[in-house]
Amino acid sequence: MIQDDLTVAVDGHLERVTKPALEALDVLWQAVRQLPISKYELQAMEWLLASDSTADLERMMGGNGVIDWPLGLPGGGQAIVRVWYGDGLTRAQRVGARYTVVQLPADYLGRRLWAIQDAETDDLVRTGPDALQFSIRESAIAWILGQVNLAGYRAFPAGAAAV
């Protein structure tokens, strides 16, 4: 039984929702059952999502932590059903959400510098005792983007190539 939260979504039909596993699957089932899909797909989704068990889903997700199902819609379209472990955010997305650019009060020369607020510590990002300060907002944004890129790079094990 999956103990962690799951994030579920259906492209174009259900925005990302993060809840405890069975609650998330119930929300997903309520959305999927409204789709104009075949009887076969509906039965398969009911078996997987409305069974009050996560054992089959857990086996299907394996070590990937995510699974997608394309469901056929009338006219040749598709609705992609997606289930993730946790909040569904990548490491890079978490890093991007962690930092905010803020403008500091004017200093004694009247300059309004920029800094970066860290939501985890609720403090300004520091190098040693001093907060990082930037003369233009774009430089602070570039620092955050650098951290996001590093987080994405570090998400791959040594020797693995990002695709």
ZAMI-125059 format. One line per 4 residues: their letters; for each residue y negated, z, x negated of C-alpha. Coordinates in pm, 1 decimal, always signed. Each point is the difference from the previous one (the first is absolute). Layout:
A> Y:Z:X | ...
//
This chain:
MIQD> +0.0:+0.0:+0.0 | -339.3:-101.7:-139.8 | -208.3:+314.7:-47.3 | -322.5:-164.4:-120.2
DLTV> -264.6:-174.5:+203.8 | +42.7:-367.9:+70.5 | -270.0:-258.7:+40.1 | +66.9:-275.4:+252.3
AVDG> -186.4:-314.5:+99.9 | +47.0:-332.0:+177.1 | -229.6:-275.2:-125.5 | -247.8:-84.0:+273.1
HLER> +153.5:+243.7:+249.9 | -2.6:+352.4:-148.8 | -237.3:+129.5:-264.1 | +145.9:+221.9:-271.8
VTKP> +113.2:+339.8:+136.7 | +127.6:+288.1:-216.8 | +201.1:+276.1:+167.5 | +318.0:+201.1:-46.7
ALEA> +295.4:-243.0:-9.8 | +130.2:+20.0:+358.3 | -350.7:+3.6:+148.6 | -98.0:-303.9:-207.8
LDVL> +311.5:-187.3:+110.1 | -75.8:+83.7:+363.2 | -353.0:-140.3:-34.3 | +146.1:-309.7:-163.6
WQAV> +262.0:-41.1:+273.2 | -266.8:+24.2:+271.8 | -191.3:-284.2:-170.1 | +304.6:-217.5:-73.5
RQLP> +138.6:+19.4:+350.6 | -322.8:-156.0:+132.0 | +42.2:-309.0:-219.9 | +129.5:-324.7:+154.1
ISKY> +308.9:-10.3:-226.1 | +357.5:-108.3:+69.5 | +246.0:+230.2:+173.2 | +206.7:+12.3:-319.6
ELQA> -299.5:+111.8:-210.4 | -101.2:+253.2:+263.2 | +349.5:+152.5:+5.0 | +9.8:+14.9:-380.8
MEWL> -339.8:+169.1:-15.3 | +99.6:+247.3:+271.7 | +317.1:+88.1:-190.2 | -200.9:+59.0:-316.8
LASD> -317.7:+160.2:+131.9 | +99.6:+186.4:+317.2 | +322.8:+166.1:-113.8 | -151.8:+341.2:-92.6
STAD> +151.9:-45.0:-345.9 | -140.0:-135.8:-322.7 | +330.7:-40.3:-186.3 | +30.8:-377.8:+46.9
LERM> -365.2:-57.6:-76.9 | +28.5:+211.4:-313.9 | +296.9:-208.3:-121.5 | -187.6:-322.1:+69.5
MGGN> -309.8:+116.8:-185.4 | +207.5:+97.0:-303.1 | -206.3:+71.5:-306.8 | -281.0:-237.8:+93.3
GVID> -172.1:+242.5:+233.2 | -106.0:-285.3:+226.8 | +165.7:-243.1:+235.1 | -131.1:-297.8:+196.6
WPLG> +151.4:-179.6:+299.3 | -137.4:-332.8:+114.3 | +37.3:-31.0:+377.3 | -24.4:-343.6:+159.7
LPGG> -272.1:-53.8:+256.6 | -31.1:-283.4:+252.0 | -151.7:-313.3:-147.5 | +147.8:+56.5:-345.1
GQAI> -215.8:+294.7:-103.9 | +119.7:+326.9:-147.5 | -84.9:+367.0:+22.5 | +81.4:+191.5:-317.8
VRVW> +124.8:+353.6:+63.1 | -46.4:+222.8:-305.5 | +116.3:+354.8:-78.2 | -100.7:+191.5:-316.7
YGDG> +71.6:+344.3:-135.2 | -302.0:+228.7:-12.0 | -348.0:-126.4:+75.5 | +76.1:-359.5:-88.9
LTRA> -271.0:-19.6:-263.9 | +62.9:-126.0:-349.3 | -95.6:+211.3:-297.6 | -295.4:-231.3:-65.2
QRVG> -120.0:+37.4:+361.0 | +16.9:+379.1:-29.0 | -207.6:-10.4:-317.7 | -255.3:-228.7:+166.6
ARYT> -28.8:+235.2:+296.5 | -36.1:+301.7:-227.9 | -339.3:-95.9:-148.9 | -341.0:-55.3:+159.0
VVQL> -322.6:-115.2:-164.0 | -288.3:+242.4:+60.9 | -364.6:-10.1:-100.8 | -124.7:+305.9:-183.7
PADY> -334.0:+169.0:+66.9 | -287.2:-126.5:-215.0 | -7.8:+144.9:-349.7 | -315.6:+127.5:-176.1
LGRR> -98.6:-360.5:-79.9 | +43.8:-105.9:+362.4 | +316.0:-204.4:-68.6 | +263.3:-13.0:+275.7
LWAI> +330.7:-33.8:-181.1 | +343.3:-58.8:+153.8 | +315.9:+206.4:-34.5 | +352.0:+5.9:+140.5
QDAE> +122.5:+265.1:+245.0 | +369.1:+94.5:-28.6 | +142.3:+86.8:+344.6 | +292.9:+192.5:-155.5
TDDL> -222.7:+244.5:-187.2 | -310.2:-36.8:+221.4 | -198.9:-25.1:-324.3 | -157.7:-273.3:-207.2
VRTG> +223.8:-179.6:-250.0 | -65.3:+147.0:-343.7 | +55.5:-82.2:-363.4 | -4.8:+340.5:-158.4
PDAL> -267.5:+224.1:+147.9 | -222.6:-285.6:+121.7 | +40.0:-214.6:+309.5 | +38.9:-372.8:-55.7
QFSI> -334.0:-161.0:+81.5 | -85.4:-364.6:+49.0 | -340.1:-166.4:+11.6 | +110.5:-250.5:+265.0
RESA> +236.0:+35.7:+294.5 | +207.1:-302.9:-105.5 | +97.7:+172.9:-325.5 | +139.7:+296.3:+192.7
IAWI> +191.8:-239.7:+226.9 | +137.2:-175.8:-309.8 | +124.7:+335.5:-133.6 | +186.5:+63.1:+328.0
LGQV> +147.7:-351.6:-3.5 | +119.6:+62.9:-355.6 | +181.0:+312.3:+118.1 | +153.3:-195.6:+289.6
NLAG> +121.7:-267.5:-242.2 | +148.9:+262.3:-231.2 | +179.3:+162.5:+293.0 | +150.4:-334.0:+100.2
YRAF> +103.3:-71.1:-358.4 | +155.7:+344.1:-43.4 | +195.8:-40.4:+324.7 | +251.5:-221.1:-182.4
PAGA> +268.7:+155.7:-220.4 | -7.1:-83.0:-369.0 | +134.8:-348.2:-60.9 | -35.2:-109.3:+363.7
AAV> -226.3:-290.9:+79.0 | -242.1:+3.6:+290.2 | +54.6:-299.7:+224.8
//
